[in-house]
Amino acid sequence: MKCLYCERKTFEKTINEKMIFSDYPNDFVAPLNVINCYKCGEVYTKCKELQKWEKLISDQIVKAQNPTKDMFKFVRKTYGISKKDIASNDIKVLKRFFTMDTLHVFRWLMENRKNIEEQ
């Protein structure tokens, strides 16, 4: 791997950073494993690590009260739920998300969609 900015190939070992998803007045924090470039300090992470971080943040958002439009969109995209899926109350759509994690999130999205549409 080569740094995109300084083109150096030497990186610091993986460190656990606390990354924030901020949507005023709420801040959601979760750990993210990253590597830093020795020379310029640029930070990189793997896709799987980023997806894991997104799920951790989404889980915190689902537990929060009064989601904003951006929070709602973040959770929906993290779990791969389209606007059409939320708009339709089709049982086939619901079955597609029938896992413990996703069903809970889907229900949360359905409950909060009217509040979000009003914003």
N, C-alpha and C positions, 0 to 999 in steps of 0.2 A: 504494500500500500504506500502511496505517495501523497504528501500533503498537497492539496489543490492550490494553496496560496504561495508557499515558499518552496515547494517541490522537494522538500527533505523527506527522507525515508525513515527517520528515527522518531519513534513515539514513546511517550511515557507509558507505563503499564496501566491497565484498566483501573479506573477509580470509580467510586460510587458517588455521584453528584446528586444533590437534591435539586430537582427541576420544578419550576412553578408554572401552573396554568392559572393565569390571573384574569378574572372577570369581575371588576369592581362591583360590590365590595368584598367579593369572595376570592381567596387565594387557596389553591389546592396544590399540595406538595407531595411528590413521590420520588423515590430514588431511581436513578438512571445510570447504568454502567457506560462510561465513556472512556476514550483514549485522547490524550492531548499531544499535539506536535511539540517536540522539544524546542524548536527554534521560534515559532511564531505564536504558539499557544492555542492554535485552532483546535476545536473540539469535534470529535467524530463519534458516532455510535452505530451499532448494527441495527438493521431493520427490525429484527426480532426483539431487541431490547426496547426500541421505540414503541413497538406494538404493545409490549408488556407494560410500559409506562402509561400509554394511553388508556389501557384497561384499568389500571390502578386509579388514574385520575377520574375516569368515567364512573367507577364504583363510588368514589367520594362524592361526585356530583349528584348521583342518583340518591344518595343519602341526605343531601342538602335540601333545604327548604327553598321554595320560590325560585325555580331555575330561570335564568335569562335566556334570550333567544340564542346567544352564542353557546351557552352551556348545553342547551337542548341539541343544537346542531353538532357539537363536539361528540356528545354521547351517541347520537344517531349514526354519525359517520364512523366512529370507532367500532361499532358493532355491525356496520355494513347494512344498516336499515335505510331504505330509500324513502323519499317523501311519499311516493305512491303506496308503499307498504303501510305507512301510517294513515294515509287518507282512506285506504280500503279497510274495512273490518272483516275481510274475507278469512274464513277459517283455514284455508290452504296457506295463506301468508303466515298466520299464527303458528301453524304446525312446522313451518320452515325454521322458526326460531324456538322450537320447543326443546330447549336445554335449560337447566336450572338458572344459569347466568343470564342468558339472553331473554328468556321468558320474563324474568323479573324486570329487566331493562325495558323490554317491549311494553310491558304493562305500565311502567313509569312514564314512558314516552306517550302512551295513549292517554293516560290520566292528565298529563301536563300540556298536551297539544293545544287545547282550547285557551289556556292561559297564555301560551306563547303567541298564538294568533292574534290576541288582543293587544300585544305590545307594539 
